[in-house]
Amino acid sequence: MTSTPSQRFAGKRVFVSGGSQGIGEAISLAFAREGARVAINGRKKEKLDALLPRLAKVAAGPHIACAGDVSDETAVTEAIDKAFQDLGGLDILVCNAGIQIKSPSEAISLADFEKVLSVNVTGVMLCVREVLKHWVRNGTKGNIVVDSSVHQIIPKPAFLGYSASKGAIGNMVRTWALEYASRGIRVNAVAPGAIVTPINDSWIHDPEKYKAVSEHIPMRRPGQPDEIAEPTLFLASDQASYITGQTLFIDGGMTLYADFEKNWAS
């Protein structure tokens, strides 16, 4: 689905957390194709170093890697500061890093629950906070896009931490959007459905599970990372200049109460 590069982000500087694989990788590649300098963040430096040469070269200068765990306050501060220093500033923040851990709710450990929240909620808060510090101090009119999930509104049994984290993201985005709208800072979210990424390896490589997942999606197929990257770029672009505090669901129809595709209730 990737469109012809338009260079609409020429001269822009973007930080992408969780930018080395899956949706984050697709977002990083897409921003570079459209002219932005990209600071890619992830826990594993080797993955970041492997991705850097694949990013399209841009006239404004080289892309950079900012390794660090988003659940670690010091690591986030250092990564964001490095991006501002090396790129000369940031115009766009994309918070994509996220994890999930499966467990029946009666058996979930506090450690696992808190681990998911530390990445999916605290990690987003830390990235946004550190970028906002710079933007407020310098009067920058920036854009933030957070990667949420259809499970922002659809329950996900046996994934309590993940459901809780994505529900929180919806209200965090609305809160930031309202708090900073008058400063020219927009904050939105994308909410993917079932996407072919490493986080979904449990069903992607199993034909029967893949078929079962597809049958629960009205469009009868999972999405591809590029199908999330393109709407993310839209929300970060001037084309979305009057949009803030919104969550764009990109899910092949999963949030349309798919079980009612056939009328069984009346």
N, C-alpha and C positions, 0 to 999 in steps of 0.2 A: 504494500500500500504506500510505500515511501514515494513522496512527490518529488518533482524536480526541484533541486535546491534554489531558493529565492534570494539568499543572502539577506533576509530580513533582520538577522541578528548580527550583521557586520559591525564590529566595534564593541559588541556587548561582551560582558564577562559573566560566566555562569559557574556556580558551584553545584555539583550533583552528588548527594550522599548515596551510598550504595550504588555507585556508578560503574562498577566493573563487570557486572553480569546481568542477564535478564533484562527487565524493563529499564533499569538504570543504564545499562550498556547501550541500549537502543536510544535512550534519551541523550546520552553523551555524544554518540555518533551523529545524531540528528542535529543537535545544536552546532557541532563543528561543521557539518555540511552546509549549514546556513550562515556561516561566517563568524560564529562566536568563539572566543577563547574559553576553554573549559578546564575547570579544576575538578578532577574526579577524585572522589573519596571512597574508601573501603578499608576493611580491616587488613587485607592481605596485599602487601606492597607488590608482590610478584604479579598479581593479577592486574593491578593498576599499570605497572610497567609494561605488561604485555599488550594492554589496550591502547596506551598512548600512541604508538606508531600507526595505529589504525584510524586515528582521528584525522579528518581532513585538515591539511595545513591552511592556516588563515593568515592574512596580511598583518594582523595586529600583533602577532607574536606566537610563541609556543604554548601548547597546552601543558598543564602541570598535574602531578599526582600529589594528593594530600592524604596520606595514609592515617588511619585512626579509627577507633571504635566509637561510634556516636553515643554510646551509653556512658562513656568516660568523659567527665566534664573537662578535665585538663586536655585530653586528646582533641575534643571539639574546639576548644579555645585556640589551641595551637594550629589546627587545620584551617580554621576560618581566618585566623591572623595571617597565616602563610599565604592563603589565597588573596587576601587584600593586598599584602605586600608584593607578592610576585606578579599579580595581574594589574596592580595599581588601583584596585577597587573591585566591587562586585555589583552587578545590575540585577541578577536573577539568582534565586536560591531554589533548588529542587530537592525536597526531602523524600528520598525514595527508599532508604534503608529500612528493612523490616524482617522479622522472623515470626515463626509460629511453632508451637509445640503441642502435640496431640496428647490428650489425657481425658478420661472420664472426669467429670467435675467432682465426683466424690473422692477421687484419688489424686487429684492434682496437687503437686507439692508447692509450697509457698515459694521455693527457689525458682521453679519453672515459671510460675505465674509472674513473679517479679522480674524474671529475666526478659520475658516478652514485653512487659510494660517498659522496662528500662531502655529497650531499643526502639520500640514502636511509638512510645509516648514521650518519655524523657529525652530520648535521642532527638526527636523532632523539636521539642521545646528548646533544647540546648542550641541546636543549629540556628533556629529562628531567633532566639535571644541574642546570640553573638552577632548575627548579621544585622539585626535591628539596632544594636548598640552603635555600629558604624554608620548606618543609614540615618538614624536620628541625629547623631552628632554632626554629620556632614550635610544634612538636608537632602539626602538622596531619595529620589522617587523610584523605588524598586518594586520587583515582582517576586512573589513566593508561590510555588505550586507544591502541594503535599500529596504524596501517593497514599490514598486511603484504600478502600476495598468495598465491594458490594456488601461485605459483612459489617459495614457501617450501619446498615439498616436490616440486613438479613441475618437472623441468628445462625451461629455455627456450632452446633452441639459438639462436645469433646474438644473444642478449641476456645475455652472460656477466655483465656488471656488475649488471644487474637481478637475475638469479638469485642471485648472490653476496650482494647486499644484502638480499634478502628471506630468504635462509637465515640470515644473521646476525641479522636481527630476531627470529626465533624464539628463539634462545638468549639474546639480550639481554633479551627480555621475561621469560623464565624466571629469568634471573639477578637482575634487579631485583625480581621478585616474591618470590623467596626472601630476598633481602637486606633487604627492607623490610616483609615480612609482619608481623613482630612490632611494627612501629610503626603498624599500621593502614592502611598504604598498599597498595592493590591495583594490579596491573599485568597487563593482558591485551591481546590483539591480535585484530583481525578480519582475515580473509584473503579478499578478494573474488576472484571468478573474472572472467569477461569481463563488463565493465560498460560501459554506454553513457555514456562520459565523454570529454572532449577528448583525454586521453592515448591513446585508441583511435580517433582520427579516421581512421587509415589504412584501417580496415575498416568503420566505422560507416556511411559515406556511399557505399560501393560495394556494390550489391545482391548481386553474386556472392560477394564476400568475407564480407559479412554472413551470407549463407546458409551458407557454408562454416564459419564460426565457430559458428553455431547448431547445425549438424549434429554438432559435436564435443561438445556439451553435452547430457547426458541429458534435461534438461528442454526442450531444443530452442529455447532463446532466451537471449539475454544478459540480465543483470540491470539494474535501474535504480538510480540513486544512492540513492533513498529506501530501497531494500532492503538497503543497507549502513548507512544512517544509523540505522534503527530498532534493529538489533542492537547498534550502537555505544552508543546511549543505554541499552540494557538493561545492557550490561556496566559502564557508568558509574553505574548506579542502585543503590539499596538492594535491589532485587530480586535483584541478583547479589552480595550481600554476602559470600557464602562461596566466591566464585570468584576465583582469582588464578593467574597463570602459565600461562593457557590461550590457545590460538589457536582462534578460532571460524571455520571455513571456511564461506563464504557464496558458493556457486559453482554452484548448479543441478545439482550432482552431478559436477562436473569431476574431483574427487579420488576418484571411485569406480572408477577404471580403466575409463573409458567404453568403450574398445575391447572390453571383455569383456561388453558388454551382450548381444551375440550370442555364444554359445559357439562359438568357432572352434578351441579348443585340444584338445578331447577329444570 
